[in-house]
Amino acid sequence: MFTKTPPKGMRDILPQDLSVREQVLDVIKTTYRGFGFLGIETPCVEDLGLLTGKQGGDNEKLIFKILKRGEKLDLNTQSEEGQLCDLGLRYDLTVPLSRYYACNQGKLPSVFKAMQIGNVWRAERPQKGRFRQFVQCDIDIIGEESYLAEVELITATSKALSNLGLKDFVIRINDRRMLTSFAEYCGFESARHEALFIALDKLDKIGMDGVREELSQHGFDADKTEKFLNLINDLTNGEDALQRAAKVNAEAAENLQRIKAVTSVSAHDCRIVFDPTLVRGMNYYTGTIFEVSYGDFGISVAGGGRYDKMLGMFLGTSVPACGFSIGFERICTILEQMNKDEKPTQNKIAYIVDKDISVENLQKVLADSEEKRQQGNVCMLAKKIKNFGFLLKQLREQGFETILMLDNDGIRKVD
Amino acid sequence: MFTKTPPKGMRDILPQDLSVREQVLDVIKTTYRGFGFLGIETPCVEDLGLLTGKQGGDNEKLIFKILKRGEKLDLNTQSEEGQLCDLGLRYDLTVPLSRYYACNQGKLPSVFKAMQIGNVWRAERPQKGRFRQFVQCDIDIIGEESYLAEVELITATSKALSNLGLKDFVIRINDRRMLTSFAEYCGFESARHEALFIALDKLDKIGMDGVREELSQHGFDADKTEKFLNLINDLTNGEDALQRAAKVNAEAAENLQRIKAVTSVSAHDCRIVFDPTLVRGMNYYTGTIFEVSYGDFGISVAGGGRYDKMLGMFLGTSVPACGFSIGFERICTILEQMNKDEKPTQNKIAYIVDKDISVENLQKVLADSEEKRQQGNVCMLAKKIKNFGFLLKQLREQGFETILMLDNDGIRKVD
């Protein structure tokens, strides 16, 4: 006998859950289309060399690798993962989008506003609420180097979240160049910046003392660390933090200031705040970064940023790019809890038929159901079984409020 | 530099093509929902043991296999594909649906009408119009042993195809039990039936002489072969073919007769015909089988049948099941050719802005665009570039018929 359960860390989606997911996707797509974003699709599978190109940070360790096939596979001579496998399941949508743009550039507008929605896979250790296959919803603007890209991405994403019924979320923004300037200002050499940012990224979990401790363990100079933490602390507070940050990196601060000023008006149901502690994990970010936090626990429900160097790895010449990704699975979890008791809008009608119903009568029932379907109802057949009460109970549980039967007097309602 | 092209046999989908695909999916989903089918989703990845369980016929040779991860992988001791891999990409939606039903039976109606739409993968030799990742759209009725299942599947699928704009298609029906009875009637032993049906399946490509030749090469008895081909030939013609077929298998013939009689009225824009040469490749079919042919060349655009034994392999007890699958990729190809010159229905508005536009003016533009978006328009920003004529040309090519600019007099139209 075969196993009944889905593979470890993956899941089956039940009809009522899929219905919520499709409604969420529909709102997101409709909103983004309204802003002129064009839907695209890339294969779920990409060349392994592309996926392991050091763009995805830690996610590259989590790739599902696909065995070579046919003549390309020689189990006698090939014995390393890189030799045995040639493809992998994508771990995000940004790397595939970059390849897509490079491949299809001639057929796309020179400033390309893309929307991509699809599954991604990561072989993470399974834990509650995290899955090894999950959906991402990304919008990206390729070919726009100015802050107009950030403004449109933030405005559209806040509108999508607002249309989904989320209120009072916070969009935190920062700039990777700002982080680098902080590090330089405090005297850290560039080889140590990544480790510094990884520690800073944990601030909300381990606090200032935890970050200080981690940096000390990694051998960071205590005086410089103190200077860095004081700077971060100072810039975390006050409406004029960006003016003060301008002393460290005027260009990045001014850019953030403009984005903040415009989106404070254009973005919906949210606050925009400068957060000097925001890091974002991916190695590919080069400028503005942003993240949306929702609710009392500040759950991250969306994030993104500018990645001006990635396209250059495909094209030779650099092309600016900036993207925003909605954490679809978290949104669905939040909305499931918000809308638990929502009723379906379509009327559902079941026609109970005897298994020995005559051909003519079955034709009559089907004609009647097609007429009612044209009027916007859901109509289906249900075969009469011995336990009639159980059948009615099951149909009512499925939302069939109108139940019909054919007898000598024609089609009549069952009470 | 990274490679720009998608993996061999896979493809990137351009915005205009995705738009057609999403419209097709929308029509199919809306139609099937109207018949009470409930959407479900299973992971793209399944246990390799499940996928190689001899249900999928030749498709099992085409599975993309996924390398084990972490401690489960030991390249020193494991050297066969079955040891190295534990998962695979699904090659159809029927095997996963069966596992899904077995796993979630307690949460589903006792007669379960499922709709599943998703990608499947087959490592076929790439050829024109065939891809290694492609979409299938399936509906299935689980738990209904009577012909009511076939009637509802055929009625709903013909309605979906009709709603998509396809007319004059033919639904051919047959029964696996009928094929078996043909073979027994002609004296072939059961071990040879599969080879016999494989040859018969090629009739439309190689003709009667070709089938005779192939059977002769496989050592089939010439007299029996002649009897078989005469029987098939006889039953291919005439309105009363099913009455004559009843002499070989009365139960199957009567069942087909009833399905044909009901769906001749309930199914839309199509003809229903009995086709004694219809075989269908999958090993899992046990009863009725059907296939939809479209156009002068009789391209197959949908197919399915009854598979009453598959659920038993998960549950121990047998549960009847019957399904119909629309060949989504072929439908898209047909519709792309039919609707080449269709116009988008939404009005598209572009706001050209200078990169040095003031914060206040940008806020004004965004407010105006949000207002127009609320009225159902697509609105986006486009940054002014030196070559203004090129910008206008690109925007018009993208379908932006209304182009606006902000100057001292406010927002005005560009001619």
Boltz contact constraints between the chains, C-beta under 6 A:
constraints:
  - contact:
      token1: [A, 2]
      token2: [B, 50]
      max_distance: 6.0
  - contact:
      token1: [A, 2]
      token2: [B, 313]
      max_distance: 6.0
  - contact:
      token1: [A, 2]
      token2: [B, 314]
      max_distance: 6.0
  - contact:
      token1: [A, 3]
      token2: [B, 47]
      max_distance: 6.0
  - contact:
      token1: [A, 4]
      token2: [B, 99]
      max_distance: 6.0
  - contact:
      token1: [A, 4]
      token2: [B, 102]
      max_distance: 6.0
  - contact:
      token1: [A, 4]
      token2: [B, 103]
      max_distance: 6.0
  - contact:
      token1: [A, 4]
      token2: [B, 314]
      max_distance: 6.0
  - contact:
      token1: [A, 5]
      token2: [B, 103]
      max_distance: 6.0
  - contact:
      token1: [A, 6]
      token2: [B, 43]
      max_distance: 6.0
  - contact:
      token1: [A, 7]
      token2: [B, 45]
      max_distance: 6.0
  - contact:
      token1: [A, 7]
      token2: [B, 47]
      max_distance: 6.0
  - contact:
      token1: [A, 7]
      token2: [B, 87]
      max_distance: 6.0
  - contact:
      token1: [A, 10]
      token2: [B, 43]
      max_distance: 6.0
  - contact:
      token1: [A, 12]
      token2: [B, 42]
      max_distance: 6.0
  - contact:
      token1: [A, 12]
      token2: [B, 100]
      max_distance: 6.0
  - contact:
      token1: [A, 12]
      token2: [B, 104]
      max_distance: 6.0
  - contact:
      token1: [A, 13]
      token2: [B, 41]
      max_distance: 6.0
  - contact:
      token1: [A, 15]
      token2: [B, 38]
      max_distance: 6.0
  - contact:
      token1: [A, 15]
      token2: [B, 40]
      max_distance: 6.0
  - contact:
      token1: [A, 18]
      token2: [B, 39]
      max_distance: 6.0
  - contact:
      token1: [A, 18]
      token2: [B, 41]
      max_distance: 6.0
  - contact:
      token1: [A, 34]
      token2: [B, 373]
      max_distance: 6.0
  - contact:
      token1: [A, 34]
      token2: [B, 378]
      max_distance: 6.0
  - contact:
      token1: [A, 35]
      token2: [B, 380]
      max_distance: 6.0
  - contact:
      token1: [A, 36]
      token2: [B, 378]
      max_distance: 6.0
  - contact:
      token1: [A, 36]
      token2: [B, 380]
      max_distance: 6.0
  - contact:
      token1: [A, 38]
      token2: [B, 15]
      max_distance: 6.0
  - contact:
      token1: [A, 39]
      token2: [B, 18]
      max_distance: 6.0
  - contact:
      token1: [A, 40]
      token2: [B, 15]
      max_distance: 6.0
  - contact:
      token1: [A, 41]
      token2: [B, 13]
      max_distance: 6.0
  - contact:
      token1: [A, 41]
      token2: [B, 18]
      max_distance: 6.0
  - contact:
      token1: [A, 42]
      token2: [B, 12]
      max_distance: 6.0
  - contact:
      token1: [A, 43]
      token2: [B, 6]
      max_distance: 6.0
  - contact:
      token1: [A, 43]
      token2: [B, 10]
      max_distance: 6.0
  - contact:
      token1: [A, 43]
      token2: [B, 133]
      max_distance: 6.0
  - contact:
      token1: [A, 45]
      token2: [B, 7]
      max_distance: 6.0
  - contact:
      token1: [A, 47]
      token2: [B, 3]
      max_distance: 6.0
  - contact:
      token1: [A, 47]
      token2: [B, 7]
      max_distance: 6.0
  - contact:
      token1: [A, 50]
      token2: [B, 2]
      max_distance: 6.0
  - contact:
      token1: [A, 64]
      token2: [B, 66]
      max_distance: 6.0
  - contact:
      token1: [A, 65]
      token2: [B, 67]
      max_distance: 6.0
  - contact:
      token1: [A, 66]
      token2: [B, 64]
      max_distance: 6.0
  - contact:
      token1: [A, 66]
      token2: [B, 66]
      max_distance: 6.0
  - contact:
      token1: [A, 67]
      token2: [B, 65]
      max_distance: 6.0
  - contact:
      token1: [A, 67]
      token2: [B, 67]
      max_distance: 6.0
  - contact:
      token1: [A, 67]
      token2: [B, 85]
      max_distance: 6.0
  - contact:
      token1: [A, 69]
      token2: [B, 123]
      max_distance: 6.0
  - contact:
      token1: [A, 75]
      token2: [B, 79]
      max_distance: 6.0
  - contact:
      token1: [A, 79]
      token2: [B, 75]
      max_distance: 6.0
  - contact:
      token1: [A, 85]
      token2: [B, 67]
      max_distance: 6.0
  - contact:
      token1: [A, 87]
      token2: [B, 7]
      max_distance: 6.0
  - contact:
      token1: [A, 99]
      token2: [B, 4]
      max_distance: 6.0
  - contact:
      token1: [A, 100]
      token2: [B, 12]
      max_distance: 6.0
  - contact:
      token1: [A, 102]
      token2: [B, 4]
      max_distance: 6.0
  - contact:
      token1: [A, 103]
      token2: [B, 4]
      max_distance: 6.0
  - contact:
      token1: [A, 103]
      token2: [B, 5]
      max_distance: 6.0
  - contact:
      token1: [A, 104]
      token2: [B, 12]
      max_distance: 6.0
  - contact:
      token1: [A, 109]
      token2: [B, 394]
      max_distance: 6.0
  - contact:
      token1: [A, 109]
      token2: [B, 398]
      max_distance: 6.0
  - contact:
      token1: [A, 123]
      token2: [B, 69]
      max_distance: 6.0
  - contact:
      token1: [A, 133]
      token2: [B, 43]
      max_distance: 6.0
  - contact:
      token1: [A, 146]
      token2: [B, 355]
      max_distance: 6.0
  - contact:
      token1: [A, 148]
      token2: [B, 381]
      max_distance: 6.0
  - contact:
      token1: [A, 148]
      token2: [B, 383]
      max_distance: 6.0
  - contact:
      token1: [A, 152]
      token2: [B, 381]
      max_distance: 6.0
  - contact:
      token1: [A, 261]
      token2: [B, 359]
      max_distance: 6.0
  - contact:
      token1: [A, 262]
      token2: [B, 359]
      max_distance: 6.0
  - contact:
      token1: [A, 262]
      token2: [B, 362]
      max_distance: 6.0
  - contact:
      token1: [A, 262]
      token2: [B, 363]
      max_distance: 6.0
  - contact:
      token1: [A, 265]
      token2: [B, 363]
      max_distance: 6.0
  - contact:
      token1: [A, 266]
      token2: [B, 366]
      max_distance: 6.0
  - contact:
      token1: [A, 313]
      token2: [B, 2]
      max_distance: 6.0
  - contact:
      token1: [A, 314]
      token2: [B, 2]
      max_distance: 6.0
  - contact:
      token1: [A, 314]
      token2: [B, 4]
      max_distance: 6.0
  - contact:
      token1: [A, 355]
      token2: [B, 146]
      max_distance: 6.0
  - contact:
      token1: [A, 359]
      token2: [B, 261]
      max_distance: 6.0
  - contact:
      token1: [A, 359]
      token2: [B, 262]
      max_distance: 6.0
  - contact:
      token1: [A, 362]
      token2: [B, 262]
      max_distance: 6.0
  - contact:
      token1: [A, 363]
      token2: [B, 262]
      max_distance: 6.0
  - contact:
      token1: [A, 363]
      token2: [B, 265]
      max_distance: 6.0
  - contact:
      token1: [A, 366]
      token2: [B, 266]
      max_distance: 6.0
  - contact:
      token1: [A, 373]
      token2: [B, 34]
      max_distance: 6.0
  - contact:
      token1: [A, 378]
      token2: [B, 34]
      max_distance: 6.0
  - contact:
      token1: [A, 378]
      token2: [B, 36]
      max_distance: 6.0
  - contact:
      token1: [A, 380]
      token2: [B, 35]
      max_distance: 6.0
  - contact:
      token1: [A, 380]
      token2: [B, 36]
      max_distance: 6.0
  - contact:
      token1: [A, 381]
      token2: [B, 148]
      max_distance: 6.0
  - contact:
      token1: [A, 381]
      token2: [B, 152]
      max_distance: 6.0
  - contact:
      token1: [A, 383]
      token2: [B, 148]
      max_distance: 6.0
  - contact:
      token1: [A, 394]
      token2: [B, 109]
      max_distance: 6.0
  - contact:
      token1: [A, 398]
      token2: [B, 109]
      max_distance: 6.0
